[in-house]
Amino acid sequence: LLIVILGMLEFYRHLKHDEKQPQVIPGLLLGVIPFMTPLIESIFGVSANLLPLVLILPYIIFIRELYSKAEKPFTNIALTLLGPIYLSFPLFLFYLYSFQGSSPDHYHPTNVLGYLFILWSADTGAYFAGRFLGKRKLFERISPKKTWEGFAGGLLLSLIVAFVISHYYTGFDRTTWMVLALIIATTGAFGDLVESLFKRSIAVKDSGSILPGHGGILDRF
């Protein structure tokens, strides 16, 4: 939830610097609602299903724009809704993923650790394979340094790591971990490209400076 809030604030701040006018507070509310139901249940022990608000709030965003007198109201609506779609909902799926596996009613920290190890290995493999073997550009228009050889190296190392951790993290079987590695390495590469596309569109090098040496929340997460 904290990552979502910081990431959405960073996202909307860049849009405002780019002379866009997203509705920050309604966008944030829409982004945090998925996390509030489990949060309230875990802290207060009260069942509170707030997810129907996810269907209601978007229309409030439409109506609120009637009163903004903006030159491009539908651009503002679209960018407001893009915040939760791009940042909140994927991270909520990651939260749900941490409960999947052999006993879906319990939190599995090894799911999260396994995911991170696979992701980091994909980045590491891509870096070294790209540096020493990279020739063919993967997406030169968006990220000139990324190569197909780097992508293949990252994919290969992530599969090796998935194979190894399947012996220790038994929440998923070996086949599931291997499939997860394919998904994580592929979508991770696309995620980097999409974030690079966003930064290029608003002409910034880093999304922020909240994490020294890493950039912003969008850069890292």
N, C-alpha and C positions, 0 to 999 in steps of 0.2 A: 504493500500500500504506500509506503514511504517512497519507494522508487518510482511508483506511478505518479504520485503528486509532484515530486521534483522533476521528473521527466516531462510531464505535461506543462508545467510552468516554464521549463526551458524551451519547449516546443512553441508555446504560444508567445513567449518573449521574442523569439526570433521572427515569428510571423509579424508581430507588431513593428519590429525594426524594419521589416520589409514592407511597411505601410499597409499591412492587412489589419482587419479588425475582428478577430475571433472573439466570441463570448467566453471569457476565461472562466468565470465562476460556474455557469451552467455546464460548460465542458468538463470542468473538474468534478462537479457533482455526478455527472454521467459516468466519469471514469472511476470514481471511488465506490459507487453503489454495489458492484459485484462483490467487493471485498467486505462490505459492511455486514452482510448477513452472517458469514462465519465468524467475523470479529465480535459481533454482539453476542452470538451464541457462546463463544468461547470465554468471554469476559463475564457476562451476566447470566449465562445459562438460560437465556430466553430465546425462543424460536421466533425470528422476525424475518419473513421472506420479503426482501425489498426489491427483488429482481423485476417485478412488474413495472417499477419506476423506469427501468431501462427502456421500456416501450413508450412511456409517457413523456419523459423529458425531451426527447428529440423534437416533439411537436411543440413543446413550450419554447424551444429554441427558435423554431420557425415563427411563432407568434411574436416573440420578443423582438425579432428583427423588424417587425412592422413599425416599431416605435424608434428605431435607431436612426432613420433618415440617412442611411449609408448609400453611397453611390453604387456599390455592388453587393447587395444584401445576400444573394445566394452564394457568392464566394465566401462571405463571412460564415454562413450556415454550414457550408461544406467543410471549411477549415476547422470550425468548432467541432463538428462530428468526427473529423479525421483524427483528432487527438485521442479519444477513447479507442477508436478502431485500430489505430497504429500502435498505441502504447499500453492501454489498460487491458483490453480484452486478451491479447496474447499473454500478458503476464498473469492474468487470472487463469488462463489455461495451464500455465506453468505451475501455478499453485495447485490446481486440480491434479495435474500429473504427479505431484508429490504424494498423492494418496492412492495411486494405481498400483496394481500388481497382485501378489498372492493374497493379501488381506487389505482390501480397498477401504476398510473403515479406519485404518490407522495411518498416521503420517510416517513416510519412509524417507529418512534423511539420505539413505544410500541412493535413492532415485535422483535426488538433487545433486549429490556428489558425482554420481556416474555421468549425469548430463554434463556437468561442468568439466569433468576430466575429458570427456569426448570432445566437447567444444574447444577446450584449450589445446588438445592434441591436434585437432583439425587446423587451428590457427598456426601451431608450431610447425606441423608438417608442410603446410602451405608456404610458410615463410622460407624454410630451408630448401624445399624443392624448387620454389620460385627463384630463389637467389642463385642456386647453383645449376639448375636445369632449365629455368624459365626462358622461353623464346616466343611462344605464341600468346598474344594478348587475349585475355578473357573478355574484358569490356573496357577497351582503351579510352572511349569517350568519357566514362565515368571515373574509372580508377586505372590510370596508366601502368601501375606497378603489378597489378594482378595478372597472372598467366594461367593458361590451362594446365601446364605442368605443375604449378603450385596448387591448383585445385585438386588435381589427381593425387599429389603427395599428401595433402591434408586429408583427403578421403581415405587413402590407404592407412595412414597412421591412426585415424579415428577408428577404423575397423579393427586394427590390431589392439588398440586400447579397449575397445568394447569386448573383444574376445577375452582379454585378460580379466577385466573386472567382472565378467559374467561368472567367473569362478568364485568370487568373493561377495558380490552384491546379488543375492538370489531372489530379490523381489520380482525380477523378470528372468525368463529363461534365456539361453544363449541366443536363440534365433531373434527374440524380441530386441535384445541389446544390439545385435548386428543391424537390424532394420532401423532402430533408433539412430545408430551411428550414421547410416545413409541419409536419414532425414535431417539430422542435426548438422552434418557437414555441408549438405546442399543448401538448406535454408539459411544456415549461418553465413555462407558466402553471398547469397542473395540479400540477406539482411544488411551486410556491410555495404553492398552496392547501393541499396535503397537509401541508406543513411548518407552515403556519399552524394547521391543524387540530390537529397534534400539540402545538404550543405552547399553544394554547387549552385543550387537554384537561388540561394539567399546570399551567396558569396562570402561564406565564412570558412575558416580552416578547421576550427574545433567548435563543437556545439556549446562548450562552456569550459570553466576552469575549476569546477568544484572538486575534481579529483586530480591532484597534481601529478603530472606525468602521463595522465590518461585522457585528459580533456573533460568532457561533460558527461552527464547521465546518458544522453543519447549515444555518445561515442562508445561508452562502455557496455551498456545494457541493451 
